[in-house]
Amino acid sequence: MSLLVSCKKDDFSYPDSKIWAHRVNDTTMAIEKSKKFIGLEVDAIYSEYQDEIFVGHNIEDTTNGLTLGTWFNAIEKPSDKYFWIDFKNLDTKNADKVADIICSIMESKEMEDNLFVESYDTKALKIVKKHNLRVILWTENLQWNKVDTVTWITDTRRMIEELEPDALSNEDAMYGLLIEHFSEQNIHLWQKTPKTHKEENIKRTHELCRNKSVKAVLVDYDQPLAIENTGK
């Protein structure tokens, strides 16, 4: 049974830099990219058998044995950074346990309010919110699924009303629709970028960051671009 561990949650202020590191899924990357980026995104999976959160994109990644707590141990002063945890298997059965573990990690690292939990499961995120954790709702992707635009707008609006998320997220191909219909929400995006700073990718990154509704953009660059105070 969950003890309902609760994190401190005050008024939130995003960092000046909107460019965060994407899929920082090992400790070597965590050490290096935390020195360069203000924000890091990490994939996470909960193991019911071990009652533990592991870093990984797929369930088989749990065999690597890298726990989320160990991942945070690799980062110097995580209280000074921002984190986006992409939860791959969050559901209503494990949401309380997941939130308890995350809040315990945050307490041990003196992290007060610099972390988001992302999922597409609205009901599970509602449970996570009860622990005063900030949540990101991953919205349906029209590029991947056969959903018409009207249905997408209606369903997304319904989920927002039900959950009242701290932010919405999707890949940058959904940027136009998110901005057109949900510009009042904080929007987090994942930009498909190579590690090199090619001109077309840099141009797109700038475009995304100029919009005031966009608060974070995940990139695979080795280091962030020089985009400061853009679209605040």
N, C-alpha and C positions, 0 to 999 in steps of 0.2 A: 504494500500500500504506500502511495506517495505521502511524503511529509509536507508537501506543498512548500518547498523551499522557494523563497521569493527574492528576486533581485531588486536593487534600488533603481527606480525609474524617474528621472527628472525631465524637465524640458530638454528636448534634443536639439543639438546644433551640429549640422554636417561640417566636415572639414573643408577647407578651401579647395583642395585638390579633389576632383571628381574621378580621377583615373586610379583604379584599384587593380591589383594583380589577380589574374584569373587562375583557378585550379592550382593552388599552392598546396599540393597533396603529399609533400614529404618534408622532413625536417631540414634538409639541405636548402630546399627552395624557401622554406619559412625563414631561415636565418638570413639568407641573401636578400630576398625580396622585402622583408620587413625593414631592412636598412635603407631601401629606396622608395617604397610605396607607403602611403599613409593608411591604405586599406588593403586587406587580403581576403580573398574568397577561398573557402576550403569545402570539399565534399565530405559528407559524413553519413555513416550508416550505424544504426543501433543493432546490437546483437542481443536478443532476448536471452539466449543460452548463457552468455557471459555477463549480462546486465551491464554492458559497456558500450560506449560510443567509439567507433573506429573511423579513422580517416580513409576515405576511398570512394570511388565513383560507382563501383559495382560490388555486390554482396561478397564475391570471392576475394575482394581486396582486404576483407577483414582478416584473412590468413596471414597478412603481412605483420599483424600485431601492433600496428601504430595506433595508439589510442589518441583521442582528442586532447586529453590532458598532457600526454607526452609531447604532442605537437605544440601546444601552448608553452611548454617548458623550454622549447627551443628558441622562443622569441624573447628578445630583451625588452623589458618593460611593455608588455602587451596592453597595459592601461593607457599607453600613449598612442595606440593604434586603433583602427576600426576593423570590424570583422563581419563577414557575410558567410554564414554557414548554410550551404546548400544541402538540405537534408533529403536523402534519397528514399528513405522508407519510413518517414514519419506517418503515424496513424493514431487513431483515437486510443488504441490499446497501449501504445508506448509513449505517448506524448508527455504524460506526467513524469515518467522516469527520465526521459530525455531532458526535460526542463530542469529536473532536480540536479542531474549531472552537470549540465551547463552552468547553472547558477552556482554550484559548488566550486567549479573551476574559476568562475569569475570572482567569487569571494576570495579564493586562495591567492589570486593574482591581483587583487584590489582593483578589479575592473568594475566600474559602477554602471555605465550605460553606453557601451561602445560596440554592441554586438547585435546582429540581426539573425533570426532563424527563418529560412526560406522553405516553403513547401507549396504544393498545389492543393493539399488537403485542408479545406477551410475548417472543418470541424476539429481536426487535430491542432491547427494553429490557434483556434479559440481556447483550447486547453492550455497551450503554451503561453498565451497572453495572460492567463490567470496568475502566472508566476512573475508577471511584470517584465517579461522579455519582449523585445520588439520583434515583429513578424513581417515577413515579406510574402505576399501572395504571388506565386508564379501563375500567370494567366495562360489561357489556352493559346496555342500557336497555330494560326491559320495556315502557315507554310507546311506544317507537319500533319495536321488533322483536317478532315473534311467537315469543316464548320463554316457556315456562311456568316458574313459580317454582322448582320442584324442579330442573329442568335448569339454571336460572340459578345456583342455590346450588351444585350439583355442579361446574359449569364454572368458577365463580369460585373455589371452593376449590382445584380442580386448578391453576388459573393462579397462585394465591397460593403453593401448595407448590412450583411450578416456578420462579417468579421471586423470591419473597420480596421484594415491593416495599416501598418506604418508606411508601407510602400508596395508598389506593384513591380513585377519584374518580367522580363522576357528577353529574347535576343533582339539585336538592333534592327532586324528586318520588320519588327512590329512597332518600331518607334513612331511612325506616322500615325497609326491607328490609336496608339496609347496617348499621344499628344493631342490628337484631334478630339477624342472622346473622354479622356480622363486626365486632363492637364492639371486638375485641382489636386491630384494625388502626387506623392513623391514617387518618382520612377527610377528604377535601377535597371541597367541594360548590360547585356553581354555582347561585346563586339567581337566578331570572328576576325582575329588579326594574326598575322605571322609574327615571329619574334623580331623581324627587321622592320624598321620604320619606313615602309614604302609610302610614296607620296599620296596615293589614293586612300590608304588607310589612315594616314595622318589627317587628311582633309575630312574624312568621315568622323574621326574622333573629335576634331574641333567642332564639327556640326552638331554632334550629339551633346557636347558639353556646353554649347552656347545656350541651350534651352534651360530656362530657370526651373522647370519641373524635373529635369534630369538631375539626380543627386549623386549617382555613382555609375561608372562605366568600367566593366571588366575588360582587360586587355591582356594579351600574351607577350607584350613587349618586355624586353629585359629591364627596361627602366621607364619611368613615366615621362610623358611629354611636358614641355614647358607651357602648360596652360594654367594660368593662375586666376582665381576669382572670376571665372567665366560663367555667366548666366546665373549668378547668385539670386 
